Amino acid sequence: MGILNIFKSIDRKQWFVCYNCMLHNDHNELISIFYSASPSVNVVGRPTMICPRCNDANIRSFQEIKDEGGEASLWGLERIVRKHPRSQFVVRHSSQKTSVN
């Protein structure tokens, strides 16, 4: 990857980390991070995303991590995202539900 990847902008609202995938894959960030531009779904009255790999809702967007004060974690996650092509993190839902209760 080139020097220009350092300056590649990241829309933090569309990048997510799944804590369930992180737990079950020996904390492998490459498997736990995903990019999604699809709309959020309503989970127990709260709009959130569903992980396309494990269908779990235990995820946080990069923006939520920043808002909660996790700058050190966010720096590491964004560094991983900049190091690899976006296509590696784009995962399609096989069937997306509109509401989960």
Summary of the structure (lengths in Angstrom):
residues: 101
radius of gyration: 13.5
end to end distance: 42.3
largest distance: 45.0
contacts: 246
relative contact order: 0.24
helix: 37%
strand: 19%
